[in-house]
Amino acid sequence: MSSIIRTMSEKDKSAVLEMMREFYSSPAVYTGGSEEIFKNDIENCVDTDFPFVHGYIIEDNGEIQGYSMIAKSYSTEFGKTCIWIEDLYIKEEYRGLGLGKQFMDFVMNRYADCIFRLEVEAENEGAVRLYEKCGFSRLPYMEMKK
């Protein structure tokens, strides 16, 4: 398989929206999201002037296999730019082919001087194995939000 990873564009909006609906209704995500949130996320990913979030498409010969969204911030705890891997979704028929690892290698090379963070549901064992294989370790934090 000769998959490529490219920047998300306007033409990807409907495909990404469909994948987000699938992803956010699965047990892999704690919150269910909403159409408004999904559309806002996609708009910000394709807006080249919005510096905080970037969207990526994983595809093979024009066939979209998955997407990812990463968000940038600064970590005072680690003293450097932080890349949050917000979403990483691979369509079911393409899982187990190494696309998740390919994306992780891509993003870690692209943002080599950054710290990487992500959230994962403990029950999503396949994702946990992937992230651990890529060098991620569990943190003993409780996350809070308002």
CNS distance restraints for C-alpha pairs under 8 A (distance, minus, plus):
assign (resid   1 and name CA) (resid  60 and name CA) 7.23 0.50 0.50
assign (resid   2 and name CA) (resid  60 and name CA) 5.97 0.50 0.50
assign (resid   2 and name CA) (resid  61 and name CA) 7.94 0.50 0.50
assign (resid   3 and name CA) (resid  58 and name CA) 6.53 0.50 0.50
assign (resid   3 and name CA) (resid  59 and name CA) 5.24 0.50 0.50
assign (resid   3 and name CA) (resid  60 and name CA) 4.37 0.50 0.50
assign (resid   3 and name CA) (resid  61 and name CA) 7.57 0.50 0.50
assign (resid   3 and name CA) (resid  99 and name CA) 7.77 0.50 0.50
assign (resid   4 and name CA) (resid  58 and name CA) 5.74 0.50 0.50
assign (resid   4 and name CA) (resid  59 and name CA) 5.50 0.50 0.50
assign (resid   4 and name CA) (resid  60 and name CA) 6.27 0.50 0.50
assign (resid   5 and name CA) (resid  56 and name CA) 6.47 0.50 0.50
assign (resid   5 and name CA) (resid  57 and name CA) 5.57 0.50 0.50
assign (resid   5 and name CA) (resid  58 and name CA) 4.61 0.50 0.50
assign (resid   5 and name CA) (resid  59 and name CA) 6.56 0.50 0.50
assign (resid   5 and name CA) (resid 103 and name CA) 7.20 0.50 0.50
assign (resid   5 and name CA) (resid 106 and name CA) 7.80 0.50 0.50
assign (resid   6 and name CA) (resid  56 and name CA) 5.49 0.50 0.50
assign (resid   6 and name CA) (resid  57 and name CA) 5.34 0.50 0.50
assign (resid   6 and name CA) (resid  58 and name CA) 6.70 0.50 0.50
assign (resid   7 and name CA) (resid  54 and name CA) 7.61 0.50 0.50
assign (resid   7 and name CA) (resid  55 and name CA) 5.97 0.50 0.50
assign (resid   7 and name CA) (resid  56 and name CA) 4.53 0.50 0.50
assign (resid   7 and name CA) (resid  57 and name CA) 6.13 0.50 0.50
assign (resid   8 and name CA) (resid  12 and name CA) 6.36 0.50 0.50
assign (resid   8 and name CA) (resid  45 and name CA) 6.86 0.50 0.50
assign (resid   8 and name CA) (resid  46 and name CA) 6.05 0.50 0.50
assign (resid   8 and name CA) (resid  54 and name CA) 7.74 0.50 0.50
assign (resid   8 and name CA) (resid  55 and name CA) 4.99 0.50 0.50
assign (resid   8 and name CA) (resid  56 and name CA) 4.76 0.50 0.50
assign (resid   8 and name CA) (resid  57 and name CA) 5.52 0.50 0.50
assign (resid   9 and name CA) (resid  13 and name CA) 7.21 0.50 0.50
assign (resid   9 and name CA) (resid  45 and name CA) 8.00 0.50 0.50
assign (resid   9 and name CA) (resid  46 and name CA) 5.31 0.50 0.50
assign (resid  10 and name CA) (resid  46 and name CA) 6.26 0.50 0.50
assign (resid  12 and name CA) (resid  16 and name CA) 6.02 0.50 0.50
assign (resid  13 and name CA) (resid  17 and name CA) 6.04 0.50 0.50
assign (resid  13 and name CA) (resid  42 and name CA) 6.59 0.50 0.50
assign (resid  14 and name CA) (resid  18 and name CA) 6.26 0.50 0.50
assign (resid  15 and name CA) (resid  19 and name CA) 6.33 0.50 0.50
assign (resid  15 and name CA) (resid  64 and name CA) 7.86 0.50 0.50
assign (resid  16 and name CA) (resid  20 and name CA) 5.99 0.50 0.50
assign (resid  16 and name CA) (resid  42 and name CA) 7.53 0.50 0.50
assign (resid  16 and name CA) (resid  67 and name CA) 6.89 0.50 0.50
assign (resid  17 and name CA) (resid  21 and name CA) 6.26 0.50 0.50
assign (resid  17 and name CA) (resid  38 and name CA) 6.53 0.50 0.50
assign (resid  17 and name CA) (resid  39 and name CA) 7.08 0.50 0.50
assign (resid  17 and name CA) (resid  42 and name CA) 7.59 0.50 0.50
assign (resid  18 and name CA) (resid  22 and name CA) 6.46 0.50 0.50
assign (resid  19 and name CA) (resid  23 and name CA) 6.02 0.50 0.50
assign (resid  19 and name CA) (resid  66 and name CA) 7.52 0.50 0.50
assign (resid  19 and name CA) (resid  67 and name CA) 7.84 0.50 0.50
assign (resid  19 and name CA) (resid  89 and name CA) 7.40 0.50 0.50
assign (resid  19 and name CA) (resid  91 and name CA) 7.58 0.50 0.50
assign (resid  20 and name CA) (resid  24 and name CA) 5.83 0.50 0.50
assign (resid  20 and name CA) (resid  38 and name CA) 6.82 0.50 0.50
assign (resid  21 and name CA) (resid  25 and name CA) 6.15 0.50 0.50
assign (resid  22 and name CA) (resid  26 and name CA) 6.42 0.50 0.50
assign (resid  23 and name CA) (resid  28 and name CA) 7.13 0.50 0.50
assign (resid  23 and name CA) (resid  29 and name CA) 7.10 0.50 0.50
assign (resid  23 and name CA) (resid  89 and name CA) 6.64 0.50 0.50
assign (resid  24 and name CA) (resid  28 and name CA) 7.49 0.50 0.50
assign (resid  24 and name CA) (resid  29 and name CA) 5.62 0.50 0.50
assign (resid  24 and name CA) (resid  30 and name CA) 7.98 0.50 0.50
assign (resid  24 and name CA) (resid  31 and name CA) 6.96 0.50 0.50
assign (resid  24 and name CA) (resid  32 and name CA) 5.08 0.50 0.50
assign (resid  24 and name CA) (resid  33 and name CA) 6.22 0.50 0.50
assign (resid  25 and name CA) (resid  29 and name CA) 7.32 0.50 0.50
assign (resid  25 and name CA) (resid  32 and name CA) 5.76 0.50 0.50
assign (resid  27 and name CA) (resid 121 and name CA) 7.92 0.50 0.50
assign (resid  27 and name CA) (resid 123 and name CA) 7.89 0.50 0.50
assign (resid  27 and name CA) (resid 124 and name CA) 7.59 0.50 0.50
assign (resid  28 and name CA) (resid 120 and name CA) 7.28 0.50 0.50
assign (resid  28 and name CA) (resid 121 and name CA) 5.84 0.50 0.50
assign (resid  28 and name CA) (resid 123 and name CA) 7.47 0.50 0.50
assign (resid  28 and name CA) (resid 124 and name CA) 5.70 0.50 0.50
assign (resid  29 and name CA) (resid 120 and name CA) 7.68 0.50 0.50
assign (resid  29 and name CA) (resid 121 and name CA) 6.67 0.50 0.50
assign (resid  30 and name CA) (resid 121 and name CA) 7.19 0.50 0.50
assign (resid  33 and name CA) (resid  37 and name CA) 6.28 0.50 0.50
assign (resid  33 and name CA) (resid  38 and name CA) 7.06 0.50 0.50
assign (resid  34 and name CA) (resid  38 and name CA) 6.14 0.50 0.50
assign (resid  35 and name CA) (resid  39 and name CA) 6.06 0.50 0.50
assign (resid  36 and name CA) (resid  40 and name CA) 6.11 0.50 0.50
assign (resid  37 and name CA) (resid  41 and name CA) 6.05 0.50 0.50
assign (resid  38 and name CA) (resid  42 and name CA) 6.23 0.50 0.50
assign (resid  39 and name CA) (resid  43 and name CA) 6.09 0.50 0.50
assign (resid  40 and name CA) (resid  44 and name CA) 6.19 0.50 0.50
assign (resid  41 and name CA) (resid  45 and name CA) 6.21 0.50 0.50
assign (resid  42 and name CA) (resid  46 and name CA) 6.38 0.50 0.50
assign (resid  42 and name CA) (resid  55 and name CA) 7.57 0.50 0.50
assign (resid  43 and name CA) (resid  47 and name CA) 6.09 0.50 0.50
assign (resid  44 and name CA) (resid  50 and name CA) 6.14 0.50 0.50
assign (resid  44 and name CA) (resid  53 and name CA) 6.61 0.50 0.50
assign (resid  44 and name CA) (resid  54 and name CA) 7.62 0.50 0.50
assign (resid  45 and name CA) (resid  50 and name CA) 7.55 0.50 0.50
assign (resid  45 and name CA) (resid  53 and name CA) 5.67 0.50 0.50
assign (resid  45 and name CA) (resid  54 and name CA) 4.72 0.50 0.50
assign (resid  45 and name CA) (resid  55 and name CA) 4.86 0.50 0.50
assign (resid  45 and name CA) (resid  69 and name CA) 7.43 0.50 0.50
assign (resid  46 and name CA) (resid  54 and name CA) 7.39 0.50 0.50
assign (resid  46 and name CA) (resid  55 and name CA) 6.99 0.50 0.50
assign (resid  51 and name CA) (resid  72 and name CA) 7.78 0.50 0.50
assign (resid  52 and name CA) (resid  71 and name CA) 5.45 0.50 0.50
assign (resid  52 and name CA) (resid  72 and name CA) 5.07 0.50 0.50
assign (resid  52 and name CA) (resid  73 and name CA) 7.22 0.50 0.50
assign (resid  53 and name CA) (resid  69 and name CA) 6.77 0.50 0.50
assign (resid  53 and name CA) (resid  70 and name CA) 5.58 0.50 0.50
assign (resid  53 and name CA) (resid  71 and name CA) 4.25 0.50 0.50
assign (resid  53 and name CA) (resid  72 and name CA) 6.27 0.50 0.50
assign (resid  54 and name CA) (resid  69 and name CA) 5.62 0.50 0.50
assign (resid  54 and name CA) (resid  70 and name CA) 5.40 0.50 0.50
assign (resid  54 and name CA) (resid  71 and name CA) 6.46 0.50 0.50
assign (resid  55 and name CA) (resid  67 and name CA) 7.24 0.50 0.50
assign (resid  55 and name CA) (resid  68 and name CA) 5.73 0.50 0.50
assign (resid  55 and name CA) (resid  69 and name CA) 4.41 0.50 0.50
assign (resid  55 and name CA) (resid  70 and name CA) 6.51 0.50 0.50
assign (resid  56 and name CA) (resid  67 and name CA) 5.54 0.50 0.50
assign (resid  56 and name CA) (resid  68 and name CA) 5.14 0.50 0.50
assign (resid  56 and name CA) (resid  69 and name CA) 6.27 0.50 0.50
assign (resid  57 and name CA) (resid  64 and name CA) 6.88 0.50 0.50
assign (resid  57 and name CA) (resid  65 and name CA) 7.73 0.50 0.50
assign (resid  57 and name CA) (resid  66 and name CA) 6.09 0.50 0.50
assign (resid  57 and name CA) (resid  67 and name CA) 4.51 0.50 0.50
assign (resid  57 and name CA) (resid  68 and name CA) 6.59 0.50 0.50
assign (resid  58 and name CA) (resid  64 and name CA) 6.00 0.50 0.50
assign (resid  58 and name CA) (resid  65 and name CA) 5.49 0.50 0.50
assign (resid  58 and name CA) (resid  66 and name CA) 5.11 0.50 0.50
assign (resid  58 and name CA) (resid  67 and name CA) 5.74 0.50 0.50
assign (resid  58 and name CA) (resid  99 and name CA) 7.81 0.50 0.50
assign (resid  58 and name CA) (resid 103 and name CA) 7.81 0.50 0.50
assign (resid  59 and name CA) (resid  63 and name CA) 5.27 0.50 0.50
assign (resid  59 and name CA) (resid  64 and name CA) 4.30 0.50 0.50
assign (resid  59 and name CA) (resid  65 and name CA) 5.08 0.50 0.50
assign (resid  59 and name CA) (resid  66 and name CA) 6.99 0.50 0.50
assign (resid  60 and name CA) (resid  64 and name CA) 6.69 0.50 0.50
assign (resid  60 and name CA) (resid  65 and name CA) 7.19 0.50 0.50
assign (resid  65 and name CA) (resid  90 and name CA) 5.93 0.50 0.50
assign (resid  65 and name CA) (resid  91 and name CA) 5.62 0.50 0.50
assign (resid  65 and name CA) (resid  94 and name CA) 6.38 0.50 0.50
assign (resid  66 and name CA) (resid  88 and name CA) 7.58 0.50 0.50
assign (resid  66 and name CA) (resid  89 and name CA) 5.33 0.50 0.50
assign (resid  66 and name CA) (resid  90 and name CA) 4.20 0.50 0.50
assign (resid  66 and name CA) (resid  91 and name CA) 5.59 0.50 0.50
assign (resid  67 and name CA) (resid  87 and name CA) 7.57 0.50 0.50
assign (resid  67 and name CA) (resid  88 and name CA) 6.04 0.50 0.50
assign (resid  67 and name CA) (resid  89 and name CA) 5.47 0.50 0.50
assign (resid  67 and name CA) (resid  90 and name CA) 6.71 0.50 0.50
assign (resid  68 and name CA) (resid  85 and name CA) 7.57 0.50 0.50
assign (resid  68 and name CA) (resid  86 and name CA) 7.33 0.50 0.50
assign (resid  68 and name CA) (resid  87 and name CA) 4.98 0.50 0.50
assign (resid  68 and name CA) (resid  88 and name CA) 4.38 0.50 0.50
assign (resid  68 and name CA) (resid  89 and name CA) 6.24 0.50 0.50
assign (resid  69 and name CA) (resid  85 and name CA) 6.40 0.50 0.50
assign (resid  69 and name CA) (resid  86 and name CA) 5.48 0.50 0.50
assign (resid  69 and name CA) (resid  87 and name CA) 5.07 0.50 0.50
assign (resid  69 and name CA) (resid  88 and name CA) 6.82 0.50 0.50
assign (resid  70 and name CA) (resid  83 and name CA) 6.47 0.50 0.50
assign (resid  70 and name CA) (resid  84 and name CA) 5.43 0.50 0.50
assign (resid  70 and name CA) (resid  85 and name CA) 4.56 0.50 0.50
assign (resid  70 and name CA) (resid  86 and name CA) 5.25 0.50 0.50
assign (resid  70 and name CA) (resid  87 and name CA) 6.98 0.50 0.50
assign (resid  71 and name CA) (resid  83 and name CA) 5.79 0.50 0.50
assign (resid  71 and name CA) (resid  84 and name CA) 5.02 0.50 0.50
assign (resid  71 and name CA) (resid  85 and name CA) 6.61 0.50 0.50
assign (resid  71 and name CA) (resid  86 and name CA) 6.63 0.50 0.50
assign (resid  72 and name CA) (resid  81 and name CA) 7.01 0.50 0.50
assign (resid  72 and name CA) (resid  82 and name CA) 5.77 0.50 0.50
assign (resid  72 and name CA) (resid  83 and name CA) 4.87 0.50 0.50
assign (resid  72 and name CA) (resid  84 and name CA) 6.26 0.50 0.50
assign (resid  73 and name CA) (resid  81 and name CA) 5.85 0.50 0.50
assign (resid  73 and name CA) (resid  82 and name CA) 5.06 0.50 0.50
assign (resid  73 and name CA) (resid  83 and name CA) 6.55 0.50 0.50
assign (resid  73 and name CA) (resid  84 and name CA) 7.71 0.50 0.50
assign (resid  74 and name CA) (resid  79 and name CA) 7.46 0.50 0.50
assign (resid  74 and name CA) (resid  80 and name CA) 5.84 0.50 0.50
assign (resid  74 and name CA) (resid  81 and name CA) 4.34 0.50 0.50
assign (resid  74 and name CA) (resid  82 and name CA) 5.15 0.50 0.50
assign (resid  75 and name CA) (resid  79 and name CA) 5.61 0.50 0.50
assign (resid  75 and name CA) (resid  80 and name CA) 5.62 0.50 0.50
assign (resid  75 and name CA) (resid  81 and name CA) 6.02 0.50 0.50
assign (resid  75 and name CA) (resid  82 and name CA) 5.73 0.50 0.50
assign (resid  76 and name CA) (resid  80 and name CA) 6.97 0.50 0.50
assign (resid  78 and name CA) (resid 115 and name CA) 7.35 0.50 0.50
assign (resid  80 and name CA) (resid 113 and name CA) 7.96 0.50 0.50
assign (resid  80 and name CA) (resid 114 and name CA) 6.17 0.50 0.50
assign (resid  80 and name CA) (resid 115 and name CA) 6.77 0.50 0.50
assign (resid  81 and name CA) (resid 113 and name CA) 7.81 0.50 0.50
assign (resid  81 and name CA) (resid 114 and name CA) 5.16 0.50 0.50
assign (resid  81 and name CA) (resid 115 and name CA) 6.37 0.50 0.50
assign (resid  82 and name CA) (resid 114 and name CA) 5.56 0.50 0.50
assign (resid  82 and name CA) (resid 115 and name CA) 4.81 0.50 0.50
assign (resid  82 and name CA) (resid 116 and name CA) 5.74 0.50 0.50
assign (resid  82 and name CA) (resid 117 and name CA) 7.04 0.50 0.50
assign (resid  83 and name CA) (resid 111 and name CA) 7.70 0.50 0.50
assign (resid  83 and name CA) (resid 114 and name CA) 6.53 0.50 0.50
assign (resid  83 and name CA) (resid 115 and name CA) 6.18 0.50 0.50
assign (resid  83 and name CA) (resid 116 and name CA) 4.88 0.50 0.50
assign (resid  83 and name CA) (resid 117 and name CA) 6.22 0.50 0.50
assign (resid  84 and name CA) (resid 116 and name CA) 5.94 0.50 0.50
assign (resid  84 and name CA) (resid 117 and name CA) 4.81 0.50 0.50
assign (resid  84 and name CA) (resid 118 and name CA) 5.46 0.50 0.50
assign (resid  85 and name CA) (resid 116 and name CA) 7.33 0.50 0.50
assign (resid  85 and name CA) (resid 117 and name CA) 6.34 0.50 0.50
assign (resid  85 and name CA) (resid 118 and name CA) 5.13 0.50 0.50
assign (resid  85 and name CA) (resid 119 and name CA) 7.89 0.50 0.50
assign (resid  86 and name CA) (resid 118 and name CA) 6.42 0.50 0.50
assign (resid  86 and name CA) (resid 119 and name CA) 7.49 0.50 0.50
assign (resid  88 and name CA) (resid 100 and name CA) 7.56 0.50 0.50
assign (resid  90 and name CA) (resid  94 and name CA) 6.38 0.50 0.50
assign (resid  90 and name CA) (resid  95 and name CA) 6.10 0.50 0.50
assign (resid  90 and name CA) (resid  99 and name CA) 7.45 0.50 0.50
assign (resid  90 and name CA) (resid 100 and name CA) 7.24 0.50 0.50
assign (resid  91 and name CA) (resid  95 and name CA) 6.55 0.50 0.50
assign (resid  94 and name CA) (resid  99 and name CA) 7.64 0.50 0.50
assign (resid  95 and name CA) (resid  99 and name CA) 7.24 0.50 0.50
assign (resid  98 and name CA) (resid 102 and name CA) 6.11 0.50 0.50
assign (resid  99 and name CA) (resid 103 and name CA) 6.11 0.50 0.50
assign (resid 100 and name CA) (resid 104 and name CA) 6.19 0.50 0.50
assign (resid 100 and name CA) (resid 130 and name CA) 7.30 0.50 0.50
assign (resid 101 and name CA) (resid 105 and name CA) 6.10 0.50 0.50
assign (resid 101 and name CA) (resid 130 and name CA) 6.80 0.50 0.50
assign (resid 101 and name CA) (resid 134 and name CA) 7.38 0.50 0.50
assign (resid 102 and name CA) (resid 106 and name CA) 6.17 0.50 0.50
assign (resid 103 and name CA) (resid 107 and name CA) 6.16 0.50 0.50
assign (resid 104 and name CA) (resid 108 and name CA) 6.05 0.50 0.50
assign (resid 104 and name CA) (resid 134 and name CA) 7.17 0.50 0.50
assign (resid 105 and name CA) (resid 109 and name CA) 6.09 0.50 0.50
assign (resid 105 and name CA) (resid 134 and name CA) 7.92 0.50 0.50
assign (resid 106 and name CA) (resid 110 and name CA) 6.05 0.50 0.50
assign (resid 107 and name CA) (resid 111 and name CA) 6.04 0.50 0.50
assign (resid 107 and name CA) (resid 112 and name CA) 7.98 0.50 0.50
assign (resid 108 and name CA) (resid 112 and name CA) 5.37 0.50 0.50
assign (resid 108 and name CA) (resid 116 and name CA) 7.93 0.50 0.50
assign (resid 120 and name CA) (resid 124 and name CA) 6.99 0.50 0.50
assign (resid 120 and name CA) (resid 127 and name CA) 7.28 0.50 0.50
assign (resid 120 and name CA) (resid 128 and name CA) 6.90 0.50 0.50
assign (resid 122 and name CA) (resid 128 and name CA) 7.07 0.50 0.50
assign (resid 124 and name CA) (resid 128 and name CA) 6.31 0.50 0.50
assign (resid 125 and name CA) (resid 129 and name CA) 6.13 0.50 0.50
assign (resid 126 and name CA) (resid 130 and name CA) 6.27 0.50 0.50
assign (resid 127 and name CA) (resid 131 and name CA) 6.17 0.50 0.50
assign (resid 128 and name CA) (resid 132 and name CA) 6.12 0.50 0.50
assign (resid 129 and name CA) (resid 133 and name CA) 6.03 0.50 0.50
assign (resid 130 and name CA) (resid 134 and name CA) 6.27 0.50 0.50
assign (resid 131 and name CA) (resid 135 and name CA) 6.51 0.50 0.50
assign (resid 131 and name CA) (resid 136 and name CA) 5.38 0.50 0.50
assign (resid 131 and name CA) (resid 137 and name CA) 7.91 0.50 0.50
assign (resid 132 and name CA) (resid 136 and name CA) 4.79 0.50 0.50
assign (resid 132 and name CA) (resid 137 and name CA) 6.15 0.50 0.50
